[in-house]
Amino acid sequence: MNAEKYMRQYQECRKRITRLEERIQILDDLMSHITPEMNSDRVQSSHPPDKLGELVARKSDLLNEIAGEVGKALDLMNEIEGVINRVEPVGYQIILQKRYIRCETWEQIAREVCYDPSWVWELHRRALK
């Protein structure tokens, strides 16, 4: 695995967490539209599907999945930060931190460090060697 791909693992983990959180929001929206049916006169041979219960179970599964991903993300962040902190000079560390831990764009990094974006990209390339 090359250095850039290694560094991007944390970003990918954060994206997976975001997608899972979006799925939870969809489930929450669906659950808010389900109304319980309270009809004691109705006799049925089979139980009606518990839609709300199914959605709650799915949400619980997603929350567990998110917890696992958050744990992975924290481990990756610590690991990648350790690698970044060994890079010299410190200016390279700043660029790598902003790019791979804070997930900033080249333009954001360039603004913050007062460099041209193409120079930031060049420093990034050098830092990964």
Salt bridges, closest charged atoms under 4 A:
GLU4 OE2 - ARG8 NH2 2.72
GLU12 OE2 - LYS15 NZ 3.57
ASP28 OD1 - LYS59 NZ 2.72
GLU37 OE2 - ARG42 NH1 2.66
GLU69 OE1 - ARG16 NE 3.02
GLU69 OE2 - LYS72 NZ 3.38
GLU104 OE2 - ARG102 NH2 2.83
GLU112 OE1 - LYS98 NZ 2.29
GLU112 OE1 - ARG102 NH2 3.67
GLU122 OE2 - ARG125 NH2 2.44
GLU122 OE2 - ARG126 NE 3.02
